[in-house]
């Protein structure tokens, strides 16, 4: 059933280029809105303050250039990114050493910049591990990798 007056939204989704979803999953039972897959023109996606849930499959992933995933996704959740072959910049709230062992990051041919953002958890505070992991990721990905 379609709500009268909202048809413009579904018609406009393919043209949407930038989308910011803050704390959305708290309101929709931990599942990303299915309409995300209809955003075929999406180039920039920011996911902030949401629980780590896999992104829905869809052609929107193939065109995505930047992703700011500020919700501490684990390696299993990141597997959805393997279709994001145009991705150039990725920002994650995660400890870099969690990503240093052969991850989906290796399958992203256009990835040029990876930014790890510190969370408040104590696991993110081991600087030696961070530096070793960053060096390994820089070498393997041949991308700019930073931690802040």
Protein Blocks (a to p, Z undefined) as FASTA:
>chain_A
ZZehilmmmmmmmmpmbdcdehklmmngopacfklmmmmmbmbdcdehiacddddedfkl
mmombdcddehpafklmmmmmmmmmbmbdcddddfklmmnopfklmmmklcbdcddddfb
fklmmmklmmmmmmmmmmmnopacddZZ
